[in-house]
Amino acid sequence: MAAAFTMLFAKLAAIVEWIGKLAVAVFTAAWDFIRDAACWPFEQVMEIVVSAVQAVDLTPVTSSLQSWGTLPGEILNMLGLLGVGQAAAIIVAAIGIRLVLQLIPFTRLGS
């Protein structure tokens, strides 16, 4: 008789353990679903941004950069020593940051 109760309690313990593992799996799946639902709009916005950046025509910029190669070596050396390339990169980055910051809601786009 005692062996029957032991076997019954073992089966009940196994069922409770299975239900516990099932609850953990359901919670993990729900958490992954919520996390994916939160990341999906961000991913869609980034896909739009990537397609917009790829649509920008940069041929005038690249054509003007090719004209630097026609300058004599001494002038290119002096421009490099003066830091003209770094200064131009800083100015372009500052303008880009300013444009991005103006896209924040409740700020004026005209300033």
Contacts in CASP RR format, 6 or more apart in sequence:
PFRMAT RR
TARGET T0000
AUTHOR 0000-0000-0000
METHOD contacts of the structure
MODEL  1
MAAAFTMLFAKLAAIVEWIGKLAVAVFTAAWDFIRDAACWPFEQVMEIVV
SAVQAVDLTPVTSSLQSWGTLPGEILNMLGLLGVGQAAAIIVAAIGIRLV
LQLIPFTRLGS
68 76 0 8 1.000
69 76 0 8 1.000
71 79 0 8 1.000
79 85 0 8 1.000
101 107 0 8 1.000
102 108 0 8 1.000
102 109 0 8 1.000
102 110 0 8 1.000
102 111 0 8 1.000
103 109 0 8 1.000
END
